[in-house]
């Protein structure tokens, strides 16, 4: 009976912590893309984006991504349907017109690109294009990220929970379940994307299957208070700008 009470108390404490973490991060979307290749690591120190569907192009908006013009031209060619990209989840080349296949094999599923963001997500000197997807009318489904490497454009279908609330500084929040959440940055290696975890809340279990939650900030163990403070700072950052997926905006911003 005592062991049972201890387990009940442990689970109760975990639920309280998970609820607090969930409140800090915001509710994730319900649906997730079925494809995509990704992994996560802990980094050492070193809601949707703001809409700007009809904004006039500003030079500062594209300076970061335009460091290597050839890369942006390759991405624009893919988006225009002139060349194919390698969809990493499907492990085959697709035309952008067939983007639905990256989400579902069901031909009845509808996939539309609502907005896009241009940003050098991995700080390698050239930009990526994030295509924010609406699937069966659900605007909080996920995205397809287009990344150029060695003259090949790669696509990664990433679920909403894994890549949420992208900010101007290229950080975002992620969640892989109750109690497992945090702040990360994106890295790419051809067919694989990786989320480096800058801030992390993670559930673990002891040999008796009793749960506990650990917190890390910039690769170091931290308290729940430190974790919550970092999440609050993240929520206060400016969202990455999104542009409506129109020919005019594609021509203006992906160049």
DRENPA-3360 file (N, C-alpha, C; in nm, 2 decimals, always signed):
BEGIN
1 = XXXXXXXX = +0.08/-0.12/+0.00/+0.00/+0.00/+0.00/+0.09/+0.13/+0.00 ~ +0.20/+0.12/+0.08/+0.28/+0.24/+0.08/+0.34/+0.27/-0.05 ~ +0.39/+0.16/-0.12/+0.45/+0.18/-0.25/+0.35/+0.23/-0.35 ~ +0.23/+0.18/-0.34/+0.12/+0.23/-0.43/+0.10/+0.38/-0.41 ~ +0.09/+0.42/-0.28/+0.07/+0.56/-0.25/+0.18/+0.64/-0.31 ~ +0.31/+0.59/-0.29/+0.42/+0.67/-0.34/+0.41/+0.69/-0.49 ~ +0.37/+0.58/-0.56/+0.36/+0.59/-0.71/+0.25/+0.69/-0.75 ~ +0.14/+0.68/-0.67/+0.03/+0.77/-0.71/+0.08/+0.92/-0.68;
9 = XXXXXXXX = +0.15/+0.94/-0.57/+0.20/+1.08/-0.54/+0.30/+1.12/-0.65 ~ +0.38/+1.03/-0.70/+0.48/+1.06/-0.80/+0.42/+1.10/-0.93 ~ +0.32/+1.02/-0.97/+0.24/+1.05/-1.09/+0.17/+1.18/-1.08 ~ +0.11/+1.20/-0.96/+0.04/+1.33/-0.94/+0.13/+1.45/-0.96 ~ +0.25/+1.44/-0.90/+0.35/+1.55/-0.91/+0.39/+1.57/-1.05 ~ +0.41/+1.46/-1.12/+0.45/+1.47/-1.27/+0.34/+1.54/-1.35 ~ +0.22/+1.51/-1.32/+0.11/+1.57/-1.40/+0.10/+1.72/-1.37 ~ +0.13/+1.76/-1.25/+0.13/+1.91/-1.22/+0.24/+1.98/-1.29;
17 = XXXXXXXX = +0.37/+1.91/-1.30/+0.48/+1.97/-1.37/+0.45/+1.98/-1.52 ~ +0.39/+1.87/-1.57/+0.36/+1.87/-1.71/+0.26/+1.98/-1.75 ~ +0.16/+2.00/-1.66/+0.06/+2.10/-1.69/+0.12/+2.24/-1.69 ~ +0.22/+2.26/-1.60/+0.29/+2.39/-1.60/+0.37/+2.41/-1.72 ~ +0.44/+2.30/-1.77/+0.52/+2.31/-1.89/+0.43/+2.34/-2.01 ~ +0.32/+2.26/-2.01/+0.22/+2.28/-2.13/+0.17/+2.42/-2.13 ~ +0.14/+2.48/-2.02/+0.09/+2.62/-2.02/+0.20/+2.72/-2.07 ~ +0.32/+2.69/-2.04/+0.43/+2.78/-2.08/+0.44/+2.78/-2.23;
25 = XXXXXXXX = +0.43/+2.66/-2.29/+0.46/+2.64/-2.43/+0.34/+2.67/-2.52 ~ +0.22/+2.65/-2.47/+0.10/+2.67/-2.56/+0.06/+2.53/-2.61 ~ -0.06/+2.52/-2.64/-0.12/+2.39/-2.69/-0.07/+2.36/-2.83 ~ -0.02/+2.24/-2.85/+0.03/+2.20/-2.99/-0.09/+2.16/-3.07 ~ -0.06/+2.15/-3.21/-0.16/+2.10/-3.30/-0.19/+1.96/-3.28 ~ -0.31/+1.91/-3.33/-0.35/+1.78/-3.31/-0.29/+1.68/-3.42 ~ -0.27/+1.73/-3.54/-0.23/+1.65/-3.65/-0.08/+1.66/-3.67 ~ -0.02/+1.55/-3.72/+0.12/+1.55/-3.75/+0.14/+1.49/-3.88;
33 = XXXXXXXX = +0.24/+1.54/-3.97/+0.27/+1.48/-4.09/+0.33/+1.34/-4.06 ~ +0.30/+1.24/-4.16/+0.34/+1.11/-4.13/+0.49/+1.08/-4.18 ~ +0.55/+1.18/-4.25/+0.68/+1.16/-4.31/+0.78/+1.26/-4.25 ~ +0.90/+1.24/-4.28/+1.01/+1.33/-4.24/+1.11/+1.25/-4.16 ~ +1.24/+1.29/-4.18/+1.35/+1.23/-4.11/+1.41/+1.33/-4.02 ~ +1.41/+1.30/-3.88/+1.47/+1.40/-3.79/+1.52/+1.34/-3.67 ~ +1.61/+1.41/-3.60/+1.66/+1.36/-3.47/+1.68/+1.49/-3.38 ~ +1.70/+1.46/-3.25/+1.72/+1.58/-3.16/+1.85/+1.55/-3.08;
41 = XXXXXXXX = +1.92/+1.66/-3.05/+2.03/+1.66/-2.96/+2.03/+1.77/-2.86 ~ +2.10/+1.76/-2.75/+2.11/+1.87/-2.66/+2.22/+1.97/-2.70 ~ +2.19/+2.09/-2.71/+2.29/+2.19/-2.75/+2.38/+2.24/-2.64 ~ +2.50/+2.27/-2.67/+2.59/+2.34/-2.57/+2.58/+2.49/-2.60 ~ +2.63/+2.58/-2.51/+2.62/+2.72/-2.53/+2.68/+2.76/-2.66 ~ +2.72/+2.83/-2.71/+2.76/+2.89/-2.83/+2.64/+2.99/-2.87 ~ +0.28/+3.14/-3.14/+0.19/+3.06/-3.22/+0.22/+3.09/-3.37 ~ +0.19/+3.07/-3.45/+0.22/+3.10/-3.58/+0.30/+3.23/-3.59;
49 = XXXXXXXX = +0.38/+3.24/-3.70/+0.46/+3.36/-3.73/+0.37/+3.47/-3.76 ~ +0.42/+3.59/-3.75/+0.34/+3.71/-3.78/+0.30/+3.72/-3.93 ~ +0.18/+3.74/-3.96/+0.13/+3.74/-4.10/+0.17/+3.87/-4.16 ~ +0.22/+3.86/-4.29/+0.25/+3.98/-4.37/+0.22/+3.95/-4.51 ~ +0.10/+3.90/-4.53/+0.06/+3.84/-4.66/+0.07/+3.94/-4.78 ~ +0.05/+4.07/-4.76/+0.05/+4.17/-4.86/+0.16/+4.27/-4.84 ~ +0.26/+4.24/-4.76/+0.36/+4.34/-4.73/+0.45/+4.37/-4.85 ~ +0.49/+4.50/-4.85/+0.59/+4.54/-4.95/+0.72/+4.48/-4.91;
57 = XXXXXXXX = +0.80/+4.43/-5.01/+0.93/+4.38/-4.97/+1.02/+4.48/-4.91 ~ +1.09/+4.45/-4.80/+1.19/+4.53/-4.74/+1.33/+4.46/-4.75 ~ +1.43/+4.54/-4.78/+1.56/+4.48/-4.81/+1.61/+4.40/-4.69 ~ +1.59/+4.46/-4.57/+1.64/+4.39/-4.45/+1.57/+4.25/-4.43 ~ +1.45/+4.23/-4.49/+1.39/+4.10/-4.48/+1.46/+3.99/-4.55 ~ +1.53/+4.02/-4.66/+1.59/+3.92/-4.74/+1.74/+3.92/-4.74 ~ +1.81/+4.01/-4.67/+1.95/+4.02/-4.66/+2.01/+3.89/-4.61 ~ +1.95/+3.84/-4.50/+2.01/+3.72/-4.44/+2.00/+3.60/-4.54;
65 = XXXXXXXX = +1.89/+3.58/-4.61/+1.87/+3.47/-4.69/+1.95/+3.49/-4.83 ~ +1.98/+3.61/-4.86/+2.04/+3.64/-4.99/+2.19/+3.63/-5.00 ~ +2.25/+3.58/-4.89/+2.39/+3.57/-4.88/+2.45/+3.49/-5.00 ~ +2.38/+3.38/-5.05/+2.42/+3.30/-5.16/+2.30/+3.30/-5.26 ~ +2.30/+3.40/-5.35/+2.19/+3.41/-5.45/+2.16/+3.28/-5.52 ~ +2.26/+3.20/-5.56/+2.24/+3.08/-5.63/+2.15/+2.98/-5.56 ~ +2.17/+2.98/-5.43/+2.08/+2.89/-5.35/+1.94/+2.93/-5.35 ~ +1.91/+3.06/-5.34/+1.77/+3.11/-5.35/+1.71/+3.09/-5.48;
73 = XXXXXXXX = +1.79/+3.10/-5.59/+1.74/+3.07/-5.72/+1.70/+2.93/-5.74 ~ +1.78/+2.84/-5.68/+1.74/+2.70/-5.68/+1.61/+2.67/-5.61 ~ +1.59/+2.74/-5.49/+1.47/+2.72/-5.41/+1.35/+2.78/-5.49 ~ +1.37/+2.89/-5.55/+1.26/+2.96/-5.63/+1.23/+2.87/-5.75 ~ +1.32/+2.80/-5.81/+1.30/+2.71/-5.92/+1.21/+2.59/-5.88 ~ +1.24/+2.54/-5.76/+1.16/+2.43/-5.70/+1.02/+2.48/-5.68 ~ +1.00/+2.59/-5.62/+0.87/+2.65/-5.58/+0.79/+2.68/-5.71 ~ +0.86/+2.72/-5.81/+0.79/+2.75/-5.94/+0.75/+2.62/-6.01;
81 = XXXXXXXX = +0.80/+2.51/-5.97/+0.77/+2.38/-6.03/+0.86/+2.35/-6.15 ~ +0.97/+2.43/-6.16/+1.06/+2.41/-6.28/+1.16/+2.29/-6.25 ~ +1.19/+2.27/-6.13/+1.28/+2.16/-6.09/+1.22/+2.08/-5.98 ~ +1.27/+1.96/-5.96/+1.22/+1.87/-5.85/+1.31/+1.89/-5.72 ~ +1.26/+1.85/-5.61/+1.33/+1.85/-5.49/+1.33/+1.70/-5.43 ~ +1.42/+1.67/-5.35/+1.43/+1.54/-5.29/+1.36/+1.54/-5.15 ~ +1.24/+1.47/-5.15/+1.16/+1.47/-5.03/+1.22/+1.36/-4.94 ~ +1.27/+1.40/-4.82/+1.35/+1.31/-4.74/+1.26/+1.20/-4.67;
89 = XXXXXXXX = +1.14/+1.24/-4.64/+1.05/+1.14/-4.58/+1.01/+1.03/-4.68 ~ +0.99/+1.06/-4.80/+0.95/+0.97/-4.90/+1.07/+0.90/-4.97 ~ +1.19/+0.97/-4.96/+1.31/+0.92/-5.02/+1.30/+0.92/-5.17 ~ +1.24/+1.02/-5.22/+1.23/+1.03/-5.37/+1.21/+1.17/-5.41 ~ +1.23/+1.20/-5.54/+1.22/+1.34/-5.59/+1.07/+1.37/-5.62 ~ +1.03/+1.49/-5.59/+0.89/+1.54/-5.61/+0.89/+1.67/-5.68 ~ +0.79/+1.69/-5.76/+0.76/+1.83/-5.80/+0.67/+1.90/-5.70 ~ +0.69/+2.03/-5.68/+0.61/+2.10/-5.58/+0.46/+2.08/-5.59;
97 = XXXXXXXX = +0.42/+2.05/-5.71/+0.27/+2.02/-5.74/+0.23/+1.90/-5.67 ~ +0.32/+1.81/-5.64/+0.29/+1.68/-5.58/+0.32/+1.68/-5.43 ~ +0.33/+1.80/-5.37/+0.36/+1.81/-5.23/+0.27/+1.73/-5.13 ~ +0.15/+1.71/-5.18/+0.05/+1.63/-5.09/+0.11/+1.50/-5.06 ~ +0.19/+1.44/-5.14/+0.24/+1.31/-5.12/+0.33/+1.30/-5.00 ~ +0.40/+1.42/-4.96/+0.48/+1.42/-4.85/+0.40/+1.42/-4.72 ~ +0.27/+1.45/-4.73/+0.19/+1.45/-4.61/+0.11/+1.32/-4.60 ~ +0.05/+1.27/-4.71/-0.04/+1.15/-4.70/-0.04/+1.08/-4.83;
105 = XXXXXXXX = -0.06/+0.95/-4.83/-0.09/+0.87/-4.95/-0.23/+0.87/-4.99 ~ -0.32/+0.93/-4.91/-0.46/+0.94/-4.94/-0.48/+1.05/-5.04 ~ -0.53/+1.02/-5.16/-0.55/+1.12/-5.26/-0.67/+1.21/-5.23 ~ -0.75/+1.18/-5.13/-0.86/+1.27/-5.09/-0.81/+1.38/-4.99 ~ -0.69/+1.37/-4.94/-0.64/+1.47/-4.85/-0.60/+1.59/-4.93 ~ -0.64/+1.71/-4.89/-0.60/+1.84/-4.95/-0.49/+1.91/-4.88 ~ -0.39/+1.95/-4.95/-0.27/+2.02/-4.90/-0.25/+2.15/-4.97 ~ -0.25/+2.26/-4.90/-0.22/+2.39/-4.96/-0.11/+2.46/-4.88;
113 = XXXXXXXX = -0.03/+2.54/-4.95/+0.07/+2.62/-4.89/+0.00/+2.76/-4.86 ~ -0.01/+2.79/-4.73/-0.08/+2.91/-4.69/+0.02/+3.03/-4.69 ~ +0.13/+3.01/-4.63/+0.23/+3.12/-4.61/+0.37/+3.06/-4.63 ~ +0.47/+3.15/-4.64/+0.61/+3.10/-4.64/+0.70/+3.20/-4.56 ~ +0.81/+3.15/-4.51/+0.91/+3.23/-4.44/+1.04/+3.20/-4.50 ~ +1.12/+3.30/-4.52/+1.26/+3.29/-4.58/+1.36/+3.32/-4.46 ~ +1.44/+3.23/-4.43/+1.53/+3.25/-4.31/+1.65/+3.15/-4.32 ~ +1.76/+3.19/-4.28/+1.88/+3.11/-4.27/+1.87/+3.03/-4.13;
121 = XXXXXXXX = +1.79/+2.92/-4.13/+1.76/+2.86/-4.01/+1.88/+2.80/-3.94 ~ +1.98/+2.75/-4.02/+2.09/+2.68/-3.96/+2.22/+2.76/-3.96 ~ +2.21/+2.89/-3.99/+2.33/+2.98/-3.99/+2.45/+2.93/-4.07 ~ +2.42/+2.87/-4.19/+2.53/+2.83/-4.28/+2.56/+2.93/-4.39 ~ +2.49/+3.05/-4.38/+2.52/+3.15/-4.48/+2.42/+3.15/-4.60 ~ +2.33/+3.06/-4.60/+2.23/+3.06/-4.71/+2.09/+3.03/-4.65 ~ +1.99/+3.07/-4.71/+1.86/+3.07/-4.66/+1.78/+2.94/-4.69 ~ +1.69/+2.91/-4.60/+1.59/+2.80/-4.62/+1.45/+2.87/-4.65;
129 = XXXXXXXX = +1.36/+2.79/-4.71/+1.22/+2.84/-4.73/+1.13/+2.74/-4.65 ~ +1.05/+2.80/-4.56/+0.96/+2.72/-4.48/+0.82/+2.74/-4.54 ~ +0.76/+2.64/-4.59/+0.63/+2.64/-4.65/+0.53/+2.60/-4.54 ~ +0.45/+2.69/-4.49/+0.35/+2.66/-4.39/+0.23/+2.60/-4.45 ~ +0.19/+2.48/-4.41/+0.09/+2.40/-4.48/-0.05/+2.40/-4.41 ~ -0.15/+2.40/-4.49/-0.29/+2.38/-4.44/-0.33/+2.24/-4.50 ~ -0.37/+2.15/-4.41/-0.40/+2.01/-4.46/-0.55/+1.99/-4.42 ~ -0.63/+1.97/-4.52/-0.78/+1.95/-4.50/-0.83/+2.07/-4.42;
137 = XXXXXXXX = -0.78/+2.19/-4.45/-0.82/+2.31/-4.38/-0.76/+2.34/-4.25 ~ -0.67/+2.25/-4.20/-0.61/+2.27/-4.07/-0.48/+2.34/-4.09 ~ -0.48/+2.47/-4.05/-0.36/+2.56/-4.07/-0.25/+2.53/-3.96 ~ -0.27/+2.44/-3.87/-0.17/+2.41/-3.77/-0.13/+2.27/-3.78 ~ -0.10/+2.23/-3.90/-0.06/+2.09/-3.93/+0.09/+2.07/-3.93 ~ +0.16/+2.16/-3.99/+0.30/+2.15/-4.00/+0.36/+2.23/-4.12 ~ +0.48/+2.19/-4.16/+0.54/+2.27/-4.27/+0.63/+2.17/-4.35 ~ +0.67/+2.22/-4.47/+0.77/+2.16/-4.55/+0.89/+2.26/-4.56;
145 = XXXXXXXX = +1.00/+2.22/-4.51/+1.12/+2.31/-4.51/+1.21/+2.27/-4.63 ~ +1.24/+2.37/-4.71/+1.33/+2.34/-4.83/+1.47/+2.39/-4.80 ~ +1.57/+2.31/-4.82/+1.71/+2.34/-4.79/+1.80/+2.29/-4.90 ~ +1.89/+2.38/-4.94/+1.98/+2.35/-5.05/+2.11/+2.30/-5.00 ~ +2.17/+2.19/-5.05/+2.30/+2.15/-5.01/+2.36/+2.08/-5.13 ~ +2.49/+2.12/-5.17/+2.56/+2.05/-5.28/+2.47/+2.05/-5.40 ~ +2.41/+2.16/-5.43/+2.33/+2.18/-5.56/+2.21/+2.09/-5.56 ~ +2.16/+2.04/-5.45/+2.04/+1.96/-5.44/+1.95/+2.02/-5.34;
153 = XXXXXXXX = +1.82/+2.04/-5.38/+1.72/+2.09/-5.28/+1.66/+1.97/-5.21 ~ +1.66/+1.98/-5.07/+1.60/+1.87/-4.99/+1.48/+1.93/-4.92 ~ +1.37/+1.84/-4.91/+1.25/+1.88/-4.84/+1.23/+1.80/-4.72 ~ +1.18/+1.86/-4.61/+1.16/+1.80/-4.48/+1.02/+1.83/-4.43 ~ +0.93/+1.73/-4.42/+0.80/+1.75/-4.38/+0.80/+1.74/-4.22 ~ +0.78/+1.85/-4.15/+0.80/+1.86/-4.01/+0.67/+1.89/-3.94 ~ +0.63/+1.81/-3.84/+0.50/+1.83/-3.77/+0.50/+1.96/-3.69 ~ +0.38/+2.01/-3.67/+0.36/+2.13/-3.59/+0.43/+2.13/-3.45;
161 = XXXXXXXX = +0.42/+2.01/-3.38/+0.47/+2.00/-3.25/+0.62/+2.01/-3.25 ~ +0.69/+1.97/-3.35/+0.83/+1.96/-3.36/+0.89/+2.10/-3.40 ~ +0.81/+2.18/-3.46/+0.86/+2.31/-3.51/+0.76/+2.42/-3.50 ~ +0.75/+2.47/-3.38/+0.63/+2.56/-3.35/+0.68/+2.70/-3.31 ~ +0.61/+2.80/-3.35/+0.63/+2.94/-3.31/+0.78/+2.98/-3.34 ~ +0.81/+2.98/-3.47/+0.94/+3.02/-3.51/+0.96/+3.17/-3.49 ~ +1.07/+3.21/-3.43/+1.10/+3.34/-3.39/+1.20/+3.41/-3.49 ~ +1.22/+3.54/-3.48/+1.31/+3.61/-3.57/+1.45/+3.57/-3.55;
169 = XXXXXXXX = +1.48/+3.52/-3.43/+1.62/+3.48/-3.40/+1.65/+3.34/-3.44 ~ +1.55/+3.27/-3.51/+1.56/+3.14/-3.56/+1.54/+3.03/-3.46 ~ +1.51/+3.06/-3.34/+1.47/+2.96/-3.24/+1.32/+2.93/-3.25 ~ +1.28/+2.82/-3.19/+1.14/+2.77/-3.20/+1.12/+2.68/-3.08 ~ +0.99/+2.65/-3.05/+0.96/+2.56/-2.95/+0.92/+2.42/-3.01 ~ +0.94/+2.32/-2.93/+0.91/+2.18/-2.98/+0.85/+2.10/-2.87 ~ +0.78/+2.00/-2.90/+0.72/+1.91/-2.80/+0.71/+1.77/-2.86 ~ +0.75/+1.67/-2.78/+0.73/+1.53/-2.82/+0.65/+1.45/-2.72;
177 = XXXXXXXX = +0.56/+1.53/-2.65/+0.48/+1.46/-2.55/+0.48/+1.54/-2.42 ~ +0.38/+1.51/-2.33/+0.37/+1.58/-2.20/+0.50/+1.57/-2.13 ~ +0.55/+1.69/-2.09/+0.67/+1.69/-2.01/+0.80/+1.70/-2.09 ~ +0.79/+1.66/-2.22/+0.91/+1.66/-2.31/+0.89/+1.78/-2.41 ~ +0.96/+1.89/-2.37/+0.94/+2.01/-2.45/+1.06/+2.10/-2.43 ~ +1.06/+2.21/-2.51/+1.17/+2.30/-2.50/+1.19/+2.40/-2.61 ~ +1.31/+2.45/-2.63/+1.35/+2.55/-2.73/+1.46/+2.49/-2.81 ~ +1.46/+2.51/-2.94/+1.56/+2.45/-3.02/+1.60/+2.54/-3.14;
185 = XXXXXXXX = +1.70/+2.49/-3.21/+1.74/+2.55/-3.34/+1.76/+2.44/-3.44 ~ +1.74/+2.47/-3.57/+1.74/+2.36/-3.67/+1.88/+2.35/-3.73 ~ +1.92/+2.22/-3.76/+2.04/+2.19/-3.84/+2.00/+2.09/-3.94 ~ +2.08/+2.09/-4.06/+2.05/+2.00/-4.17/+2.17/+1.93/-4.21 ~ +2.16/+1.81/-4.25/+2.26/+1.73/-4.31/+2.20/+1.64/-4.42 ~ +2.18/+1.70/-4.54/+2.12/+1.64/-4.65/+1.99/+1.58/-4.62 ~ +1.98/+1.45/-4.61/+1.85/+1.38/-4.59/+1.80/+1.38/-4.45 ~ +1.88/+1.45/-4.35/+1.84/+1.45/-4.21/+1.83/+1.59/-4.16;
193 = XXXXXXXX = +1.73/+1.62/-4.08/+1.73/+1.74/-4.01/+1.74/+1.71/-3.86 ~ +1.80/+1.80/-3.79/+1.83/+1.78/-3.65/+1.79/+1.90/-3.56 ~ +1.72/+1.88/-3.45/+1.68/+1.99/-3.36/+1.78/+1.99/-3.24 ~ +1.86/+2.09/-3.24/+1.95/+2.11/-3.12/+1.87/+2.17/-3.01 ~ +1.87/+2.11/-2.90/+1.79/+2.15/-2.79/+1.86/+2.25/-2.70 ~ +1.82/+2.38/-2.70/+1.89/+2.48/-2.62/+1.83/+2.47/-2.48 ~ +1.70/+2.46/-2.47/+1.63/+2.45/-2.34/+1.54/+2.33/-2.34 ~ +1.54/+2.25/-2.23/+1.48/+2.12/-2.24/+1.41/+2.08/-2.11;
201 = XXXXXXXX = +1.29/+2.03/-2.12/+1.22/+1.96/-2.01/+1.20/+1.82/-2.05 ~ +1.25/+1.72/-1.97/+1.24/+1.58/-2.02/+1.20/+1.49/-1.91 ~ +1.11/+1.40/-1.94/+1.06/+1.30/-1.84/+1.15/+1.18/-1.85 ~ +1.19/+1.12/-1.73/+1.27/+1.00/-1.73/+1.20/+0.91/-1.62 ~ +1.24/+0.78/-1.62/+1.18/+0.69/-1.53/+1.29/+0.61/-1.46 ~ +1.28/+0.58/-1.33/+1.37/+0.50/-1.26/+1.34/+0.35/-1.28 ~ +1.42/+0.27/-1.21/+1.41/+0.12/-1.23/+1.27/+0.07/-1.18 ~ +1.20/+0.15/-1.10/+1.07/+0.11/-1.05/+0.96/+0.17/-1.13;
209 = XXXXXXXX = +1.00/+0.24/-1.25/+0.91/+0.30/-1.34/+0.84/+0.43/-1.28 ~ +0.91/+0.49/-1.18/+0.86/+0.61/-1.12/+0.91/+0.73/-1.21 ~ +0.82/+0.82/-1.25/+0.86/+0.93/-1.34/+0.92/+1.05/-1.26 ~ +1.01/+1.12/-1.33/+1.06/+1.24/-1.28/+1.09/+1.33/-1.40 ~ +1.10/+1.46/-1.38/+1.12/+1.56/-1.48/+1.25/+1.63/-1.46 ~ +1.34/+1.63/-1.56/+1.47/+1.70/-1.55/+1.46/+1.82/-1.64 ~ +1.54/+1.93/-1.61/+1.54/+2.05/-1.68/+1.69/+2.08/-1.72 ~ +1.71/+2.13/-1.84/+1.84/+2.17/-1.89/+1.83/+2.31/-1.96;
217 = XXXXXXXX = +1.93/+2.39/-1.94/+1.94/+2.52/-2.01/+2.08/+2.53/-2.07 ~ +2.09/+2.54/-2.20/+2.22/+2.55/-2.27/+2.32/+2.44/-2.22 ~ +2.27/+2.32/-2.22/+2.35/+2.21/-2.19/+2.38/+2.18/-2.05 ~ +2.33/+2.26/-1.96/+2.35/+2.25/-1.81/+2.22/+2.22/-1.74 ~ +2.23/+2.14/-1.64/+2.12/+2.10/-1.55/+2.06/+2.23/-1.49 ~ +1.93/+2.24/-1.49/+1.87/+2.37/-1.44/+1.75/+2.33/-1.35 ~ +1.70/+2.43/-1.29/+1.58/+2.42/-1.20/+1.45/+2.44/-1.29 ~ +1.34/+2.40/-1.24/+1.21/+2.43/-1.31/+1.19/+2.58/-1.33;
225 = XXXXXXXX = +1.23/+2.65/-1.22/+1.22/+2.80/-1.23/+1.30/+2.86/-1.34 ~ +1.42/+2.81/-1.36/+1.51/+2.85/-1.47/+1.44/+2.82/-1.61 ~ +1.39/+2.70/-1.61/+1.33/+2.65/-1.74/+1.21/+2.74/-1.77 ~ +1.12/+2.76/-1.67/+1.00/+2.85/-1.70/+1.04/+2.99/-1.74 ~ +1.15/+3.04/-1.68/+1.19/+3.18/-1.71/+1.24/+3.18/-1.86 ~ +1.31/+3.08/-1.90/+1.35/+3.08/-2.04/+1.23/+3.07/-2.14 ~ +1.13/+2.99/-2.10/+1.02/+2.97/-2.19/+0.94/+3.11/-2.19 ~ +0.93/+3.18/-2.08/+0.87/+3.31/-2.08/+0.94/+3.41/-2.17;
233 = XXXXXXXX = +1.08/+3.41/-2.17/+1.16/+3.49/-2.26/+1.13/+3.46/-2.40 ~ +1.12/+3.33/-2.43/+1.09/+3.28/-2.57/+0.96/+3.33/-2.62 ~ +0.86/+3.33/-2.53/+0.73/+3.37/-2.57/+0.72/+3.52/-2.61 ~ +0.81/+3.60/-2.55/+0.82/+3.74/-2.57/+0.89/+3.79/-2.69 ~ +0.97/+3.69/-2.75/+1.04/+3.73/-2.88/+0.94/+3.75/-2.99 ~ +0.99/+3.83/-3.09/+0.91/+3.85/-3.21/+0.90/+3.73/-3.30 ~ +0.78/+3.70/-3.35/+0.76/+3.59/-3.44/+0.83/+3.62/-3.57 ~ +0.88/+3.51/-3.64/+0.93/+3.52/-3.78/+0.81/+3.57/-3.87;
241 = XXXXXXXX = +0.85/+3.65/-3.96/+0.75/+3.70/-4.06/+0.71/+3.59/-4.16 ~ +0.58/+3.59/-4.18/+0.53/+3.50/-4.29/+0.47/+3.58/-4.40 ~ +0.48/+3.53/-4.52/+0.43/+3.60/-4.64/+0.33/+3.51/-4.71 ~ +0.22/+3.57/-4.75/+0.12/+3.49/-4.82/+0.18/+3.43/-4.95 ~ +0.14/+3.30/-4.98/+0.21/+3.23/-5.08/+0.15/+3.27/-5.22 ~ +0.20/+3.39/-5.27/+0.16/+3.44/-5.39/+0.28/+3.45/-5.49 ~ +0.25/+3.46/-5.62/+0.36/+3.48/-5.71/+0.44/+3.60/-5.68 ~ +0.37/+3.71/-5.65/+0.44/+3.84/-5.62/+0.53/+3.83/-5.50;
249 = XXXXXXX = +0.48/+3.77/-5.39/+0.57/+3.75/-5.28/+0.68/+3.66/-5.30 ~ +0.66/+3.55/-5.37/+0.77/+3.45/-5.40/+0.88/+3.52/-5.48 ~ +0.84/+3.60/-5.58/+0.94/+3.67/-5.66/+1.01/+3.78/-5.58 ~ +0.94/+3.84/-5.48/+1.00/+3.95/-5.41/+1.10/+3.90/-5.30 ~ +1.06/+3.79/-5.23/+1.14/+3.75/-5.11/+1.23/+3.63/-5.14 ~ +1.21/+3.55/-5.24/+1.30/+3.44/-5.26/+1.38/+3.47/-5.38 ~ +1.49/+3.54/-5.36/+1.58/+3.59/-5.47/+1.72/+3.61/-5.42;
% end
